[in-house]
Amino acid sequence: MKRSQVWVLAAVVTALAATVAFADDAPATAPAKSTTHHSSTKSSSKTASHPKVDLNTGTKEDLMKLPGVDEALADKIVAARPFKSRTELESKSIVTKEQYSKLSAMVTVAPPAKTASK
């Protein structure tokens, strides 16, 4: 074999080995699709494995599972309810812009449930 053919063969074998190694690390099943239709430019493996937490109905414990949310911040979120949109986390000065950028893809605000009128 010519030297250039050996290099091409080595590159192909290396690429194949990397593809197989990457496939072994991938989850066996695809993550469930979210029922909410919010688009996000960033995708995180953390958001794919955890359902979104509703800011109005999520428990304190649910909120504390989010990155960077400790007990005090969860209490602030609960006290600031009801939210009309998730952007109110930042506009009501509950979180900083940096904290909001980490949380925004993991939280949602569902529309309020309609009550029966008399």
C-alpha positions in Angstrom: 0.0 0.0 0.0 1.1 3.5 -0.7 1.8 5.8 2.3 -1.2 8.1 1.5 -3.6 5.1 1.5 -2.3 4.0 4.9 -3.0 7.5 6.3 -6.5 7.5 4.8 -7.2 4.1 6.2 -5.9 5.1 9.6 -8.1 8.2 9.6 -11.2 6.1 8.7 -10.5 3.5 11.4 -10.0 6.3 14.0 -13.3 8.0 13.0 -15.1 4.7 13.1 -13.7 3.9 16.6 -14.7 7.4 17.9 -18.2 6.9 16.5 -18.6 3.6 18.2 -17.3 5.0 21.5 -19.7 7.9 21.3 -22.7 5.6 20.5 -21.9 3.6 23.6 -22.2 6.7 25.8 -25.6 7.7 24.3 -28.8 6.9 26.2 -30.5 3.7 25.1 -33.9 5.5 24.7 -34.7 8.9 23.3 -35.8 11.5 25.9 -39.5 12.2 26.1 -40.7 15.2 24.1 -41.9 18.2 26.0 -45.5 19.2 25.7 -44.6 22.9 25.8 -43.4 24.5 22.7 -40.7 26.9 23.8 -37.7 27.3 21.5 -34.2 27.7 22.9 -30.9 28.3 21.2 -29.0 26.4 23.8 -29.6 22.7 24.6 -28.4 21.0 27.7 -28.3 17.4 28.7 -29.7 18.5 32.1 -32.9 19.9 30.5 -33.5 16.8 28.4 -33.6 14.4 31.4 -35.7 16.6 33.7 -39.2 17.9 33.0 -39.7 21.7 33.3 -40.7 23.0 36.7 -43.7 25.3 36.7 -43.0 28.5 38.7 -46.5 28.8 39.9 -47.2 25.2 40.9 -43.8 23.6 41.5 -43.1 22.7 45.1 -40.2 24.2 47.0 -38.4 20.8 46.7 -39.0 20.8 42.9 -37.5 24.3 42.6 -34.5 23.3 44.7 -33.6 20.6 42.2 -32.8 23.3 39.7 -29.1 24.3 39.4 -28.2 27.2 41.7 -31.6 27.2 43.5 -31.1 26.9 47.2 -33.7 27.0 50.0 -33.7 30.8 50.2 -34.1 31.3 46.5 -36.9 28.7 46.3 -38.7 30.6 49.2 -38.3 33.9 47.2 -39.8 32.2 44.1 -42.7 30.8 46.0 -43.3 34.2 47.7 -43.3 36.1 44.4 -46.1 33.9 42.9 -48.1 34.2 40.7 -45.9 34.6 37.6 -47.3 35.5 34.2 -44.1 34.5 32.4 -40.8 33.0 33.3 -39.1 36.3 32.4 -40.5 37.7 35.6 -37.8 35.8 37.6 -35.4 38.4 36.3 -37.7 41.4 36.0 -38.9 41.1 39.6 -35.2 40.9 40.6 -35.6 37.4 42.1 -32.5 36.2 40.1 -29.6 37.8 38.3 -29.3 37.8 34.6 -26.7 35.1 34.8 -28.9 32.9 37.1 -31.8 33.4 34.7 -29.8 32.3 31.7 -29.1 29.0 33.5 -32.7 28.5 34.7 -34.9 29.8 31.8 -34.8 26.6 29.8 -35.8 24.5 32.9 -38.8 26.5 34.1 -42.2 27.3 32.6 -45.3 29.1 33.6 -48.5 27.3 32.7 -51.6 29.4 32.1 -53.9 29.5 35.1 -56.6 26.9 35.3 -60.0 28.2 34.3 -62.7 28.1 37.0 -66.3 27.3 36.3 -68.4 30.4 36.1 -71.8 30.5 37.8 
